Amino acid sequence: MKYPENIQETAKLLPDYLGFIFYEKSPRFFNGELPEIPKSVQKVGVFVGASLYEIRNKIRKYDLELVQLHGNETPEFCALLKHHNVEIIKVFLVDENFDFEVIRPYETVCDYFLFDTKGQNPGGNGTAFNWEILKNYPSQKPFFLSGGIGLEEIKMIKQLNLPIYAIDVNSKFETAPGLKNIKLLKTTIAAIVQMSLRPVLKKNKTMKYNITENGFYGNFGGAFIPEMLYPNVEELRQNYLNYTNEPGFQAEFQQLLKDYVGRPTPLYFAEHLSAKYNTKIYLKREDLCHTGAHKINNTIGQILMAKRLGKTRIIAETGAGQHGVATATVCALMGLECIVYMGEIDIKRQAPNVARMKMLGAEVRSATSGSKTLKDATNEAIRDWINNPIDTYYIIGSVVGPHPYPDMVARFQSVISAEIKQQLMEKEARENPDYVIACVGGGSNAAGAFYHFLNEKVKLIAVEAAGKGIDSGESAATSVLGKIGIIHGSKTLLMQSEDGQITEPYSISAGLDYPGIGPLHAHLFESKRAEFMAVTDDEAMQAGLNLCKTEGIIPAIESSHALAVLDQKKFDKNDVVVINLSGRGDKDLNTYIDYFGL
């Protein structure tokens, strides 16, 4: 792209990327001022043999999201660029003698490869190479395909069983170097939509924040478990992906989500909140799920897993009671025995949910050790599982615990962000919001709300419970107060004393009253992919009351922590802000009544 008016016209077609060539010998060389471009369109800087200094300056000047390297840049050079929070595309020029061994040193330092035709110029030669060569591609890393691609060539791409992530269209869509034919581009994009090619390409993008084979997100995760628990966890690890990927499993899972849970849940435009905070606020209404919270998305998936593993006795832990109710619900549906462990304090402050569990046929067992809250309930559930390994399945309610639980729970909850993408396209003609906000205790609702946006240019805000204040000694703000440690079989950030003893957490919200966070969230915090904020009891309660009075919705106190961000952070007028309303406030009415003196 070269000419401002043409850039704007092209950007209105909403391609995924726009490229700007910063190579002076190119007839498409760009050195002007960029016009306004939609936030969903990512800017790519194209360089040939440029210095690190030059590339850094262009990244800052043009706010580039990606850098495309056409020269002889070394893997070490690419690694240095990664410090600038950009994605790296390394270009390889292909002819009949191309050797894929040259890409191997770049696997760990580049986000994508781009394959173009080898010719007289570093790129833009206008001819296609023999795509049969790509059948020898040895990597799973998604790549861009370039080189003389027009509409006819695009039709062939859908037939290729290769991890092609994006198509680089250039010379065949120009009336002059750098001047795009808008009419032809519009026709081509319409054809891509009609061929359903875009989803085929999109699915090839590897999740950068995926779990490793050993169950780690960066430095966090794993399975640190006693030997007596190993057979239970290993049985699940060996089977969970095989079962969840089965067409029969997915068909039953999706049918239950639709007909039993009531999905998709609405994405509600909060008109009055939006007017008050001068921005576009949408609420993802997980509070409207059957059982009143997002938790049932996970329990539906795990109960199907338990049945396939031949288990007849189900155990679970719960804090706010929502996961306990969801587990008791699916056990009643499937005719399985259900035991729910709950902290003694939580049993008292979440009495309505305790009654629901009992009505659904579950046995509720009190955890009377420690702080008598969620951590201690989890301890009791793990002890039960060790003592009953043959017939018992443990449905963990959050993205915590030993691998594979964090990954499995996140996958089941990812339906939340998948729906947000679809619903935003209908409401705003875009898949991605500017912000997604969710509360974090262990972090299952946040994992689900963030999941399909982790690779995207979306700002993620995780909201923890500051309790009576971060420095008060009564808090659950793990990202601020925590250090690396092991809890419930997982290496993560954990509130602990100098000698490694777990510090008792506190929050007015039972669901956020946990001394750690899931390993995915610890990784998002350490890598700065998500912004972590802490909200006090008072701020959360006021935010909950605010939603009641402006939109007529009584939120769970957990969700109120996410809502409180609206008073702490300034958003632009045209920002699209999605808040995950993880649960409804019926269970918290007594707490609201006592707090406000109603």
N, C-alpha and C positions, 0 to 999 in steps of 0.2 A: 504494500500500500504506500502511496506517495502523495496524493492530492487531497487536501482537507475535505472538500465537498464530497469527493468520491469515497473517502474513508467513512464519512457519516452515512452516506447512502448504503454502503455495504454493511455497516454496523447495524442499521435498522433491520436487516435480514436476520440478525441474531445468530451469526456463526459462533462456534465455540471459541475460535481464536482469530486474531488478526495479526499478521506478521509485518514487521517494519525492518527493512534491510539497512544496516549501518556499515556498509562496505562501499567505499567511495568509487570503486571501479565498476560497480553494478549500475545499469541504467535505471534501476528501481531505488537507488540510494535515497534515503530519507534523512532530512536534516532540519525539518520545520517544527512547527508547534502542533501538537495533537488537538483535534477538536474533542468535544465531549463524546464519550463512548459509553454505552450501557454497561453497568457493572457486571452483568453476566458474561460479557465478551472479554476474554483474557488477552492481554497484549504480549506478543512474542517479539523479542529483539533478535535479529539474525546477524551473526558476526562471522567474519573470515579472518583468522589469524590475529584478532585484536588482542591488545594487552589487557591484563586484569584491571588496570586503572581505568582504561577506556570503557570496559564493560560495566564496571561499578558505577561510573558516572552516568551512563545511559540508563542503568537500572533505576537510579535515584531520580534522574530528570524526567523520565517517562513513566515511572511507576510500573516497570515491567514485571509480569508474573512468571514468564518463562524466558530462557535464553537458549537460542538454537546455534550450535557451534559447527561451522563448516570447514574449519581449518585442521591443522595438525595438533590440536590441543591434547595434552597428555591427561591420563586419569587423575594425576595429582593436581593439575590445573582445574579440572572439573570439580574436584573435591573442595578446593578453595572457594569456588563460586557458590557452593552449597551453603556457605555461612551467611549468604545474603538473602536467605528466605525466598529463593526462586527455584523453579523446577528447571532441570537441565535436559535439553534434547541434543544428543550427539548424532551428527550426520555421518553416514557412510555411503560412499559412491560405489555403485554396483555395476560390474560387467560380468562376462561369462567366467572369468577367472577369480571371482570374489571368494575370499576365504573367511568364513564366519569366526575363525579363531581370533580375529582382530577385535571383536566386540567384547571378549571375555573380561579384559582388565577394566572395562567401563561399567560392568554389571552393577557394582555396589555404589557407584558415584553419580550415575545418571538416572533420571526418572524414566526417560524414553529414549528409544533409538529412532532415527529417521533414515529410510533407505531411498536414495535418489539415483538417477541414471548417471553413470560416469561419462563425462564429456569434456569439452574444452574449458568450460567454466566450472566454478565450484558448486554451481547449482543453476536452476532455471534454464536447462538446455532444451526443454520442450519435447523430449522424447521419453517413451516408456522403456524400461528394461524388461527382460524376460522374468515374469513373476514366478515361473516354475522354480527358479533358484531359491525362492523363499521357503520352499518345502524342506530345505535343509536347515532352516532356522533352529538353533539349538536352545533357545531361551524361552521363558514364559513372560519376559518383560514386554509390555505392550509397545507397539511401534507405530510411527507415522509412515504412510506410504506416499511417495512423491514421484514426479517425473512424467510429464506429458499426459496427465489424467484429465479426461473430458467426460461427458455424460455417458458415452458408450462404455468407457473403461469402468466407470462407477458401477454400472449394472453387473459387471463381472465380479466385483469385490465380494458381494454377498455369498458367492459360491466358494470362496476361499476359506478353508478351515484353519485360519491363522489368527494370532492375537493382534490383529490390526485395530488400532484404537482411533486413528484419525486419518483423514485424507487431505493432503496438501494440494489444493487446486490453485493454479497460477496462470501459466502462459496461455492455456487454451480458453481462458476467460477474460482476456485483455484485448482492448482496442489499441493500446499503446503500452509500453513498459510502465507498470505501476498504475495503470488506469483500467479498472475493472468494468466489464460489461454487466451492468446491474440487471438488465432484463434476462440475460443468460444465466446469471447466478441465481436469480429468483426462480427460474424454471428448474434449475438443477436442484436447489434445496427442496422445492416442492416434490420433485421426483424421489429424492432421498427419503422424505417423509412418507410418500406413497409406498415405497419399497420396504418400509419399516427397517431401513438400514441403520438409522441412528442408534436404536437400542442394541443392534448387533455389534456396533462399534463400542458403545458405552460399556457393555458387559465385559469387554476385554481389558478394562482398566483394573489393574491390581490395586487392592486397598493398601495404601502406604502404611496404615496403622493396623494391619492384620496381625494376628497372633502367629508366632513361629511354631514349628513342628513340636518343639518342647514346651509350648505353652507360655511363651514370654511376649509381652509387649515392651520392646526396648529392654530396660533393666528390670522390669517388674513382671510378676506372674509365677509360673512354675507350679509344681505339686510337691510341697514340703509336708509329707504326711507320715504318720506312724506305719510301721510294717503291717500291722493288723488291718489297716484301712486300704492298703495297696490293691488287693484283689478287686474291691468294689470300684475304686477309681479307675483302675486299668481296664476293667470290663467296659465301663462307660466310654473311656477314651478311645478304645479300639472300635467301638460301634456307633458313636453318635453321628459322625459325618455320613457313614454308610446309610444309616436309617433315615436321617433327615433329608438326604438327597434322593431317596426312593420316590418315584412318582406317586405310589400309593400313600405314603406318609404325607407328602405335600398336599395331595388331594383331600385327605381327611382333615389335615390341619387347617387348610384354607376354608373348607366347608364349615368347620366348627367356629372359626373366627367370624365367618359371615353370618351364619344362622343362629349360633348360640351366644357368641360374645356381642354381636351387633356391629361388626366392622363393615365398612370403614367408619371410624368416628368422625364427626364433623370438624372441619377447620373453620372456626367461627370468627368473622370479622367483628372485633369489639369496638363498635362505633363510638361509644361514649368514652372509653379509655383512650382511644386514638385521638379524640378531640382534646381530652385533658392533657395528654403528653405530646401532642402535635407530631404524631408519627402514625404509621400504619401498624396496628397491633392485631395479630391473629392468635386465637387460643386453640390449641389442639386438644379437643375435648375427650381425653382419656377418662375423665370422670363419668362419661356416659357409657362406658363399657359395662357389661353385666358384672356385678359385684362391686362396681363403683370406683375402679382404678385400673391402671395399666397392667397390674400383676397377672391377670388371667391370661394375657398373651403368652406368657412364659409357662404357666401351669398347664395350659392346654398342650403345648408342645412337649413338656416333660412327662405328662401323664401318658401320652402316646408312646414316648420312649420307654417308660416303665413297663407298659403292656408288652412291647416288643421284646423286652428283656425278661419277660416272664415273672415280674414282681407282683406280689399281691398285697403288700403292706407298705403304706406311704407315710413318711415322716417329713416334717417341715419345721422351720423356725419362723417367727414373725415378730415384728416390732409394733407397728401401728395396727396390725391385725389384718391389713388388706391382703397380704400374701397368704395369711392363714385362711381367710375366707375364700380366696381364690382356690387354694389347695383343697379345702373341704368341699368346695363346689364341684371341682372336677372329679374328686373321689366319689362323691354321691352320684355323679353322672355315670361313672364307669363301674360303680359297685365295688370299690376297694376300701379296705380299712385305712383310717386316717388318724394320725397322732400329730398334734401341733404343739411345739414348745414355745412358750411365751414368758417373758420376764414378769415377775410378780408385780412390779410397779406398773408395767404396761397393761397387765390384766385389769388393774384398777382404773387406769385412765382411758382405756379403750373398751369399756364394758359392752357397748353395743356390738362391736365386732366379735367379742367373746361369745355373746349370746347367739349371733349368727352362726358361728362355727359349730356350736353345740346343736343348734337346730338342724344343721346340715349333716349331723351324725359324727362329727369329729370329737375326739377326746383331746381336751386342752390341758397340757401339763405345765405346771408353774416352775420357772427357773428361779431358785432362791439364793443363788450364790452371786458374788461380785456386786455389780451395780443393779442386778435384777432387771436388766433390760435386754436389748437385742443381742449384744455380744454373748451374754450368758445363755440365752435361749439357743444360740447357734452352738455353743459348747455342748449343751445337753443333747442336741440333735445328733452331733457327731459321735458322742459316746453311745447313743442308742444304735447308730449305724454300725459301729464297731462290734457291738454285742449281737447284732442281728443281720449278718452279712448276706445270708442266703435269699431270704424272701423280701427284704426291705429295700426300698428305693428312697433316696433323700432328694426331695425337690427343694433345691436352694433358690431363694427368692430374688437374689440380686447378682450382680456381676462380680461376685467375690468367691472365695473358696479355691480349692485346687483345680488346676487344669483337668478336664475341659469345661468346667462350669462357667467361668467368665465368658468364654467364647460362645458356648451354647446358649446362655441366657441372652447375650447381646444379639445373636442371630434371631432368636424368637421375638425379641422386642423390636427388631429393626423394621417391623411392619409399620411402626409409627412414622419414621422418616420417609419410608417408601410412599406412604399415603400423602404425607405433606408435599412431596414433590409433585405428585399427580394433581392434588387439589390446588396447589399454587398455580399450576399451569392453567387451570380452569379460571381461577379468580384474578390472577395478575399477569397471565401470559408469560410466565417464567417458572422454571423449576426450583430455583434456589432463592431463599430469602437472604436478607443481609445479616440477620442475627437469628440464632436459635438459643433459647434460654431454658434451662431445666435445673431443678434442685438435685443435689447429690448427697446421699447418705452412703450406702454401698454404691449406688449409681445405676440401677437398671433402667429407670425411665430416661435418664440422661443418655445412657448408651443407646437406647432405642431411638431417641430423638436426634442424636448426633450422627448415627451410623452411616447413613447414605450421604452425609455432607462432609465427612472427614477429608475426602479428597478434593472437595470443592472450595471455592473462594467464599466461604461463609464463616462469619464470626460466631464462635461457640462460647457461651457463657455458662459455667457450672457454678451453682450457688449452694454454698455450704451453710450449716447452722452455726452462727457465732454464739448462740445461747445468750448468756447475760453479758457477753463481751469477750473478745478474743483473749484479752489478758486477765479476765476475771477468775480464771480457774474453773469456770463452769461453761464449757464450750465444746463444740464438736467440729471445729474448723480444722480438719486434718491437714489440708494443703499448707496451712500456715504453721500449725503446731507440730506436725508430724515429722518423723524421721523414718528412714528405711528400716523395715522390720518384717517379721513373719506373723501373720494372723490367719487362723483357720485354713492353713495349708497353702497360703499364697504370700509371695514377697511383694510388699507394697509400702505405701506411706502409712505410718501408724503413730498414733499418739502414745508416747511412752516416756517413762522417767529416764534419768541418766543411767540407771543400771538395767534398763531394758524391760521394766515392768509396765504393763499396759495402764495408761492413765484413763480413769473413768470419764467417759464423755457426758455431756449434758445438752439437751435441747428440749424446748417445750413441745417439740414435734417428736413423737415416738419413732417415726420412720427415718429420722435423720440422726438418731441418737446412737451413733456407731463410731468406734475409735479409729477406723481406717476408711479407705476408699478402694474400690475395685482397681486391679492392676492396669486396666485400660485407662482409667482416669488419672492414675499416678503418672502414666506415660504421657498423656495429653498435657498434664501440668508441667512435667519436666521438660518436654519438648516445646512448650509454650504454644501448642496448637489450640488449646482452649484457655480462656481467661477465667480464673477462679475468683469468686467474690464471696464474702461472708456477710450474713444477715442476722441481726439479733432477733430475739424473741419478740421484742416490742415492734420492730420494723416489720416482721412477718405478720403479726397479728393485725396491725394497721392496714397492711396491704390486702389481707384477706377481707377485712371489713370494707375496704374501698371497692373491691370487686363486687361484694354483695350489694352495695348501694348504687353502683354505676351500671352494672350489667345484670343484676338479679341472679347471680351465681354464687353459691356458698362453696368455697374451695377447701380442700384438705389443707391443714396447716403446713404440710410439706410443700404443696404447690404454692402456698402464700409466700414462701421464701423466694421462689422464682419471680413472683409478681413484684416483690419489693425492689427488684433491680430497677424498675421504672422510675423510682424516686432517687436512685443513686447514679444513674447514667443518663447522659444526654444523647438522644437519637436525632438524626436528621429528619426533616419533614417527609421525605419520600422513601425513607428506610422501611423495609418490610421486616417486622419483628415478630417471630413466632415464639410463643411461650407454651411449653408443654404443661397443660393442666392435668397433672398426673392422677389426681383423685378428687372425689367429692368430700364435702365437709360434714356429712351426717355423723360420722364417728367422733368428730371433734366438737360437737355442739356443747357438751358440758364444759370443755376447756374455754370455748368462746364465751359462754355464759358467765363463767367464773371470772374470766379476765376483764370483760367489759361491764360486769355487774348487770347483766340483762335480766 
